[in-house]
Amino acid sequence: MTAPSANFPTGTLLALPVYLIDVGGNPLLSLLAACINAQAFSLAVPRLTSGGAIVTGVSLFNPAASGKTCYIFAVKPWCATSNSQSIQTGITADPALTTVATPVNNKGGGAASVMSATYQNTAATFSTGAIKETYTSSTANPSNMLDAGELLVLPPGQGAGVLVTTQTNAWNCTIKWFEV
């Protein structure tokens, strides 16, 4: 057994989910390795207040020329009161919603994400794809819409979106993924 790395103090328990993926014959990848290799990203749409009882949205799109596959492992929409959210997959054209968002590399100083990220605080829709998951909450507690260990896989030319139904209330959304 090898000694712990200097980067991880002895006795520290890392509570990270582990995703092992066979990437076309490349070594298997874990979420921890993705973070260390600057391949893990977060998108946090700031807290916004919608102008009425509307459906707001967030999109991630993997451009056809990216050369990478995106693995989404967390989708956490939130609204100040009871609401419903859905995840739409199979999006084949960048929705280019009204506001461009900048994903953050989970490793300080890491490269930018290849993903196109946008959101919209007015009536949002996606022209392609299908609803993959729907979630309705009677409280304002955010939760991950993906089941434990579930991944949304976005190869080049594919996207996913989150629709949040608001009742003139504050809302936001966080999406986390890694790119290989």
VEXKE-322249 format. One record per residue (C-alpha): y, x, z; residue number from 1; residue in three letters. Coordinates in steps of 0.2 Angstrom, whole numbers, plus 5000, padded with zeros to 4 digits. Example, Ala and Ser with C-alpha at 12.3 -4.5 7.8 and 13.67 -1.06 7.14 Angstrom:
# residues 2
@c2->4978, c1->5062, c3->5039, n->1, res->Ala
@c2->4995, c1->5068, c3->5036, n->2, res->Ser
This chain:
# residues 180
@c2->5000, c1->5000, c3->5000, n->1, res->Met
@c2->5017, c1->5007, c3->4996, n->2, res->Thr
@c2->5032, c1->5008, c3->5008, n->3, res->Ala
@c2->5045, c1->4994, c3->5006, n->4, res->Pro
@c2->5059, c1->4998, c3->4994, n->5, res->Ser
@c2->5076, c1->5004, c3->5002, n->6, res->Ala
@c2->5083, c1->4989, c3->4994, n->7, res->Asn
@c2->5073, c1->4977, c3->5005, n->8, res->Phe
@c2->5074, c1->4980, c3->5024, n->9, res->Pro
@c2->5058, c1->4980, c3->5033, n->10, res->Thr
@c2->5054, c1->4964, c3->5042, n->11, res->Gly
@c2->5065, c1->4953, c3->5029, n->12, res->Thr
@c2->5056, c1->4938, c3->5022, n->13, res->Leu
@c2->5062, c1->4934, c3->5005, n->14, res->Leu
@c2->5060, c1->4915, c3->5002, n->15, res->Ala
@c2->5061, c1->4915, c3->4983, n->16, res->Leu
@c2->5050, c1->4904, c3->4972, n->17, res->Pro
@c2->5039, c1->4915, c3->4961, n->18, res->Val
@c2->5037, c1->4910, c3->4943, n->19, res->Tyr
@c2->5025, c1->4921, c3->4933, n->20, res->Leu
@c2->5027, c1->4920, c3->4914, n->21, res->Ile
@c2->5018, c1->4928, c3->4900, n->22, res->Asp
@c2->5032, c1->4932, c3->4888, n->23, res->Val
@c2->5023, c1->4936, c3->4872, n->24, res->Gly
@c2->5012, c1->4950, c3->4878, n->25, res->Gly
@c2->5026, c1->4958, c3->4889, n->26, res->Asn
@c2->5023, c1->4961, c3->4907, n->27, res->Pro
@c2->5024, c1->4945, c3->4918, n->28, res->Leu
@c2->5041, c1->4941, c3->4925, n->29, res->Leu
@c2->5045, c1->4934, c3->4942, n->30, res->Ser
@c2->5061, c1->4926, c3->4948, n->31, res->Leu
@c2->5064, c1->4941, c3->4959, n->32, res->Leu
@c2->5062, c1->4953, c3->4945, n->33, res->Ala
@c2->5074, c1->4942, c3->4934, n->34, res->Ala
@c2->5087, c1->4944, c3->4947, n->35, res->Cys
@c2->5085, c1->4963, c3->4949, n->36, res->Ile
@c2->5085, c1->4965, c3->4930, n->37, res->Asn
@c2->5101, c1->4954, c3->4928, n->38, res->Ala
@c2->5092, c1->4940, c3->4919, n->39, res->Gln
@c2->5095, c1->4926, c3->4932, n->40, res->Ala
@c2->5110, c1->4915, c3->4930, n->41, res->Phe
@c2->5119, c1->4900, c3->4939, n->42, res->Ser
@c2->5131, c1->4887, c3->4932, n->43, res->Leu
@c2->5142, c1->4878, c3->4945, n->44, res->Ala
@c2->5152, c1->4864, c3->4938, n->45, res->Val
@c2->5167, c1->4863, c3->4951, n->46, res->Pro
@c2->5169, c1->4847, c3->4961, n->47, res->Arg
@c2->5178, c1->4834, c3->4950, n->48, res->Leu
@c2->5183, c1->4816, c3->4952, n->49, res->Thr
@c2->5179, c1->4805, c3->4938, n->50, res->Ser
@c2->5192, c1->4792, c3->4932, n->51, res->Gly
@c2->5180, c1->4777, c3->4933, n->52, res->Gly
@c2->5163, c1->4771, c3->4934, n->53, res->Ala
@c2->5157, c1->4782, c3->4920, n->54, res->Ile
@c2->5143, c1->4794, c3->4915, n->55, res->Val
@c2->5149, c1->4812, c3->4916, n->56, res->Thr
@c2->5139, c1->4827, c3->4909, n->57, res->Gly
@c2->5134, c1->4845, c3->4909, n->58, res->Val
@c2->5125, c1->4854, c3->4895, n->59, res->Ser
@c2->5116, c1->4871, c3->4892, n->60, res->Leu
@c2->5112, c1->4875, c3->4875, n->61, res->Phe
@c2->5102, c1->4891, c3->4869, n->62, res->Asn
@c2->5109, c1->4896, c3->4852, n->63, res->Pro
@c2->5097, c1->4898, c3->4838, n->64, res->Ala
@c2->5102, c1->4917, c3->4836, n->65, res->Ala
@c2->5100, c1->4921, c3->4854, n->66, res->Ser
@c2->5083, c1->4929, c3->4853, n->67, res->Gly
@c2->5080, c1->4924, c3->4871, n->68, res->Lys
@c2->5071, c1->4909, c3->4880, n->69, res->Thr
@c2->5079, c1->4900, c3->4894, n->70, res->Cys
@c2->5068, c1->4895, c3->4909, n->71, res->Tyr
@c2->5078, c1->4882, c3->4920, n->72, res->Ile
@c2->5071, c1->4881, c3->4938, n->73, res->Phe
@c2->5084, c1->4871, c3->4947, n->74, res->Ala
@c2->5095, c1->4856, c3->4942, n->75, res->Val
@c2->5106, c1->4850, c3->4957, n->76, res->Lys
@c2->5118, c1->4836, c3->4953, n->77, res->Pro
@c2->5129, c1->4828, c3->4967, n->78, res->Trp
@c2->5140, c1->4813, c3->4968, n->79, res->Cys
@c2->5150, c1->4807, c3->4983, n->80, res->Ala
@c2->5141, c1->4790, c3->4984, n->81, res->Thr
@c2->5125, c1->4782, c3->4978, n->82, res->Ser
@c2->5122, c1->4787, c3->4960, n->83, res->Asn
@c2->5109, c1->4790, c3->4947, n->84, res->Ser
@c2->5107, c1->4806, c3->4937, n->85, res->Gln
@c2->5095, c1->4810, c3->4922, n->86, res->Ser
@c2->5090, c1->4826, c3->4913, n->87, res->Ile
@c2->5089, c1->4825, c3->4894, n->88, res->Gln
@c2->5079, c1->4838, c3->4884, n->89, res->Thr
@c2->5075, c1->4841, c3->4866, n->90, res->Gly
@c2->5094, c1->4843, c3->4862, n->91, res->Ile
@c2->5094, c1->4852, c3->4845, n->92, res->Thr
@c2->5113, c1->4854, c3->4843, n->93, res->Ala
@c2->5126, c1->4861, c3->4855, n->94, res->Asp
@c2->5134, c1->4846, c3->4863, n->95, res->Pro
@c2->5150, c1->4856, c3->4865, n->96, res->Ala
@c2->5157, c1->4844, c3->4879, n->97, res->Leu
@c2->5176, c1->4845, c3->4883, n->98, res->Thr
@c2->5176, c1->4859, c3->4895, n->99, res->Thr
@c2->5168, c1->4877, c3->4892, n->100, res->Val
@c2->5160, c1->4883, c3->4908, n->101, res->Ala
@c2->5155, c1->4901, c3->4912, n->102, res->Thr
@c2->5138, c1->4905, c3->4919, n->103, res->Pro
@c2->5137, c1->4918, c3->4932, n->104, res->Val
@c2->5124, c1->4932, c3->4932, n->105, res->Asn
@c2->5116, c1->4933, c3->4949, n->106, res->Asn
@c2->5117, c1->4952, c3->4949, n->107, res->Lys
@c2->5134, c1->4958, c3->4951, n->108, res->Gly
@c2->5140, c1->4967, c3->4935, n->109, res->Gly
@c2->5126, c1->4960, c3->4925, n->110, res->Gly
@c2->5127, c1->4955, c3->4906, n->111, res->Ala
@c2->5134, c1->4938, c3->4901, n->112, res->Ala
@c2->5122, c1->4923, c3->4898, n->113, res->Ser
@c2->5117, c1->4919, c3->4880, n->114, res->Val
@c2->5118, c1->4901, c3->4884, n->115, res->Met
@c2->5132, c1->4889, c3->4879, n->116, res->Ser
@c2->5138, c1->4879, c3->4894, n->117, res->Ala
@c2->5150, c1->4864, c3->4894, n->118, res->Thr
@c2->5154, c1->4849, c3->4905, n->119, res->Tyr
@c2->5164, c1->4833, c3->4903, n->120, res->Gln
@c2->5172, c1->4823, c3->4916, n->121, res->Asn
@c2->5174, c1->4808, c3->4905, n->122, res->Thr
@c2->5161, c1->4797, c3->4896, n->123, res->Ala
@c2->5147, c1->4810, c3->4891, n->124, res->Ala
@c2->5132, c1->4808, c3->4879, n->125, res->Thr
@c2->5120, c1->4819, c3->4870, n->126, res->Phe
@c2->5116, c1->4815, c3->4852, n->127, res->Ser
@c2->5099, c1->4821, c3->4851, n->128, res->Thr
@c2->5084, c1->4823, c3->4863, n->129, res->Gly
@c2->5076, c1->4811, c3->4876, n->130, res->Ala
@c2->5077, c1->4807, c3->4895, n->131, res->Ile
@c2->5065, c1->4819, c3->4904, n->132, res->Lys
@c2->5069, c1->4814, c3->4922, n->133, res->Glu
@c2->5079, c1->4801, c3->4931, n->134, res->Thr
@c2->5084, c1->4802, c3->4949, n->135, res->Tyr
@c2->5093, c1->4788, c3->4959, n->136, res->Thr
@c2->5100, c1->4792, c3->4976, n->137, res->Ser
@c2->5106, c1->4781, c3->4990, n->138, res->Ser
@c2->5115, c1->4795, c3->4998, n->139, res->Thr
@c2->5127, c1->4809, c3->4993, n->140, res->Ala
@c2->5114, c1->4823, c3->4997, n->141, res->Asn
@c2->5111, c1->4834, c3->4982, n->142, res->Pro
@c2->5093, c1->4839, c3->4978, n->143, res->Ser
@c2->5084, c1->4848, c3->4965, n->144, res->Asn
@c2->5079, c1->4836, c3->4951, n->145, res->Met
@c2->5064, c1->4847, c3->4946, n->146, res->Leu
@c2->5048, c1->4847, c3->4956, n->147, res->Asp
@c2->5043, c1->4863, c3->4965, n->148, res->Ala
@c2->5037, c1->4876, c3->4953, n->149, res->Gly
@c2->5043, c1->4865, c3->4938, n->150, res->Glu
@c2->5052, c1->4874, c3->4923, n->151, res->Leu
@c2->5062, c1->4867, c3->4909, n->152, res->Leu
@c2->5059, c1->4879, c3->4894, n->153, res->Val
@c2->5073, c1->4881, c3->4881, n->154, res->Leu
@c2->5068, c1->4892, c3->4866, n->155, res->Pro
@c2->5082, c1->4897, c3->4854, n->156, res->Pro
@c2->5090, c1->4881, c3->4846, n->157, res->Gly
@c2->5086, c1->4870, c3->4861, n->158, res->Gln
@c2->5096, c1->4863, c3->4875, n->159, res->Gly
@c2->5096, c1->4852, c3->4890, n->160, res->Ala
@c2->5109, c1->4841, c3->4898, n->161, res->Gly
@c2->5112, c1->4832, c3->4914, n->162, res->Val
@c2->5120, c1->4815, c3->4915, n->163, res->Leu
@c2->5128, c1->4810, c3->4932, n->164, res->Val
@c2->5134, c1->4792, c3->4934, n->165, res->Thr
@c2->5149, c1->4791, c3->4945, n->166, res->Thr
@c2->5158, c1->4776, c3->4953, n->167, res->Gln
@c2->5176, c1->4784, c3->4953, n->168, res->Thr
@c2->5169, c1->4798, c3->4964, n->169, res->Asn
@c2->5169, c1->4816, c3->4966, n->170, res->Ala
@c2->5154, c1->4824, c3->4958, n->171, res->Trp
@c2->5147, c1->4842, c3->4953, n->172, res->Asn
@c2->5132, c1->4850, c3->4947, n->173, res->Cys
@c2->5123, c1->4867, c3->4948, n->174, res->Thr
@c2->5110, c1->4873, c3->4936, n->175, res->Ile
@c2->5100, c1->4889, c3->4938, n->176, res->Lys
@c2->5089, c1->4898, c3->4926, n->177, res->Trp
@c2->5083, c1->4915, c3->4919, n->178, res->Phe
@c2->5083, c1->4922, c3->4901, n->179, res->Glu
@c2->5070, c1->4933, c3->4893, n->180, res->Val
